[in-house]
Amino acid sequence: MRRLILAYCTLLSLGGCQSAYYSMMEKAGVHKRDILADRVEAARDSQQAAKERFKDALERYRSVVQVQGGDLEERHAALDREYRAGEASAKAVRQRIDAVEDVAAALFVEWEGELDQYHNATLRRASAKELERTRKQYKTLLTRMQAAEKRIEPVLSVLRDQALFLKHNLNARAIGALQGEYRSLESNVDQLLRDMQRSIDEADSFVRRLQAPLG
């Protein structure tokens, strides 16, 4: 039920003020901590999708430049499709990370502000300790998400350049020229996949920690 509320209300938040959105969600019984967990999971899923997309892009590139025969225009179209699909994946990843950053900032401001409301010093210290621990793990998560996201551009750059080159050089010599870029692309994709997996693993760990009971 909570996921249905989140999915519906996310649509409402796209064109409006985030603070009003969070207030509305709070009234519905969905707190910023819940929203952060859902957005981290969504960011993780977008990175998983991007990981699969760029694995496919590398295989497509290999088939275009290393397999003999075939229509050159079709080869160009295949490379162009992979580039555009990769670009869309990159945009989705960036948007998901931005959404995580937004709610995390709001959560930490709220959490810190509420520390002054405690009368029980022991509970206040426990909450402050948990806040610091969550912030630290969040910083690690965000660093890994951003590092993985930055690895996308070098891959897109190669795909973009090769698609443009082939567009105006539809001949066998052009295909031969592209073959030399395969190892470079392969290296970039391999690094991207490793960074994406580290980010995905950290996201899973963060969500488990966020959803664990205090204590």
N, C-alpha and C positions, 0 to 999 in steps of 0.2 A: 504493500500500500504506500509506504514511504517513497519508493522509487517512482510510483505513478505520480505522486504529488510533485516530486522533484522534476520529472520529465515535463509535466504540464507547466509548472511555474518557471522553468528555465526559458520556455518560449516567451513568457511575459517579461522576463528580465532583459531580453535582448535589446529592447528599445527604450528601456527606462533606467532609472537610478538604481544602482546596486543596493544602496542602503535601504531604500524602500522595499526592494525585493527581499532582502534579508529579514526585514521587519515583518513582512507578510508571511515568510516561511516560518519565522519564530512563532507567530500566532497560530500557525497550522501544526505546531509541535515539532517542526524540523529545525534543529539548531545548526549554527555555523560549523560545528564539529562534524555533523552528519553530512552537510553539503561539501565540506572539504574532502571527506572520505570518498564521496561519490565522484567528485571532480578528479581526484587523484586516480581513481579507478578508470575514469573516462580517458584521462591522459595516458595511462598505461595501455589501455586498449588501442588508442590511436597510434601509439608507438609500436605496438605489436603488429598492427595493420601496415604501418610504414615499413617495418622490418620485412614482412612478407612481400610487400610491393617491390622493394629494392632488390630482394633476392630474385624475384621474377624478372626485374629489369636487367639484371646482370646476365641471366640466362638468355633473355631475348636479344641482348646486345651480342652475346657470343654467337647465337644462331644467325644473326644478321651479317656479321663480319667474317665468320669463319666457315660457314657452310657454303659450298659452291652451288652456283645456279640460282634460279629464282628471279622474279621480276624486281628490278632495282627500285621502281617507284613503290612497290609493296614493302620493300625493305625500309625505305625512307619513312613510309607511313607508320611502320611498326616502331621504329625508333622514336618518331614524333609522339606516338601514343604513350610510349613508356615515359618520355620526358614529361608530358602533360599530366599523366597519372601520378608521377612522382611529385610534381609541383603541387598537385591537389593534396597529396598526403602530407607534404611539408606544411602547407597552410593549416591543415587540420591539427597537426601536432602543435604548431605555434599557438593556435587559438585555445587549445586545451590547457597548455601551460599557462597562458595568460589568465585563464579562468581560475586555475589553481592559485596563482599568485594573488589574485584579487580577494578571494575568500579567505586565504591564509592571513593576509594583512588585516582584514576585518576581524577575524577570530582572535588574533594575538592582541590587537588593541582592546577588544572587549575583555578578554581574559585578564590582561594586566590591570585594566581599570577596575575590575571587580575584586581584585585583591584587597583594596582599601575598604571593602564592605564587610570584611570578616571581623568578628569580635573574638573568635577563638584563634589564638595565635598558632596553635599546633596545626589546625586545618589550613590556616593561611600559608604557613611554611610548606605544607604538603602540596598545596595547589601551586605555589610559586616554583617549587622544585619540579613538578610535573610540567609546568609551562616552559621552564628552561630546557628540560629534556626534549619536549616536543619541538621546540624551536630549533634545537641542535639537529635533531633527526630531519626536520623539514629542510634545513639548510643543505644537508647532505643530499636529500632527495632532489631539491631544486637544482643544485649544482650538476647532478648526474643527468637530469632531464635536459638541462640547457646544453650540456656537453654533447649529448646524443643529437639534439636538434641541430647543433652547429655542424655536425658531421654530414648532414644532408646536403648542404650547399655544394661541397666539392663533387659529390656524385651527380647532382643536378647539372652542375657546370659542364661536366664531361658529356652528359647526355644531350644537353642543349647545343653545345658546340658541334657534336657529331651529327645531330639531326640537321642543323643549319648547313653544315658542310656538304652533306649528302644531298640536300635539297637542290643545290645548284651544281652538283657534280655527279650526276647519275651515270656513272660508268664504273667499269671493273677496277680501274686504277684508284678511284675514290674509295672503294671497298678495301683495297689493299692498304691504303693510307690509314684507314680506321683500325686495322688489325693491331697496329702498334700501340693503340690506346687501351686495349683490352686489359693488360696487366695492371695498368694504372687504375682503371676503373675497378678491377677486381680487388685491388688493395684497399681502395677507398670504401668499397662496399663491405669488405670484411671488417674493417675498423668500425664502420657505422653499425654493423650488426652486433659487434661485441659491446659497443657503448649503449646501444638500445637495450640489450639484454641486461646489462648492469642497471640501467635505469628502471626497467620493468621489475627486476628483482627488488630494488630499493623501494619501489612503489608498493609492492606487495607487503614488504616488511613494515613500511610506514602505516599502511592501513590497518594491519594487524595490531600494531602498537596503539594506534589512535582509538581503535574499537575495544581494546582490552580494558577491563575494569581498573579503576585507580587502586593503588596499594602496592 
